[in-house]
Every structure is written in structure tokens, then in C-alpha cells.
Amino acid sequence: MSAGEREGLIARIRQIRRVTEPSSARGRPSATREDEAELRSLEGRVAHLEQLVQGLQDSVHRESRRQGDRIADLEARTQPAELAKTLSEDARNRGI
């Protein structure tokens, strides 16, 4: 990085600091009762949404396990040895 580029970068950083500094230096006025009520309301809504998301995650997990078990069962039933055994039993039951 050349000296000119470095000086330009430093100047931009200083300019950004000047622009953002006054707003942060002023501070925030104390919260009003309306702000506090709105904050409590939002906290309640977020808590409710978190519960919904957890319920959804649990439901997706249960369904995923159910589908995984079903696929494993189908794979086991279609293994050549198991398939031959099942076909043989079916043939005996039908009298073939």
C-alpha cells in the first residue's frame, strides 16, 4: 500500500468517525413507558416464536426419524436373502 493510499484510507476512517460520533455521543433519551410496553410485547412475541420454532424442529426431527426407520425397513426387506426367503414362503403358502 502506497503512502497516498494509506493517507486516503486514514482520512476516510476519520470522516466516518466524525459522522457517526455525534449521534453516539448524544446518547439515547431514557425509555418511555410506551417504549417499555412495546419492548415487553416484542419480548413476548419473540418467546412465542421461539416456542413455535422449537415445536417445528421437534416435529421435523420425529418425522425424519420415522421416515428413516421406514426406509431402513424397506431396505432390509429388499435384501436378496430376505427377498428370496419371502418369495419362498409365499410360494409355499400358495402351494406352488
FENCORKA-V705805 format. One record per residue. RES is the residue in one small letter. OMEGA is omega as a letter, one per 20 degrees, with the letter a starting at -180 (999 if undefined). Layout:
RES;OMEGA / RES;OMEGA
This chain:
m;a / s;a / a;a / g;r / e;a / r;a / e;r / g;r / l;r / i;r / a;r / r;r / i;r / r;a / q;r / i;r / r;a / r;a / v;a / t;a / e;a / p;a / s;r / s;a / a;a / r;a / g;a / r;r / p;a / s;a / a;r / t;r / r;r / e;r / d;a / e;r / a;r / e;r / l;r / r;r / s;r / l;r / e;r / g;r / r;r / v;r / a;r / h;r / l;r / e;r / q;r / l;a / v;r / q;r / g;r / l;r / q;r / d;a / s;r / v;r / h;r / r;a / e;r / s;r / r;r / r;r / q;r / g;r / d;r / r;r / i;r / a;r / d;r / l;r / e;r / a;a / r;a / t;r / q;a / p;a / a;a / e;r / l;r / a;r / k;a / t;r / l;r / s;r / e;r / d;r / a;r / r;a / n;a / r;r / g;a / i;999
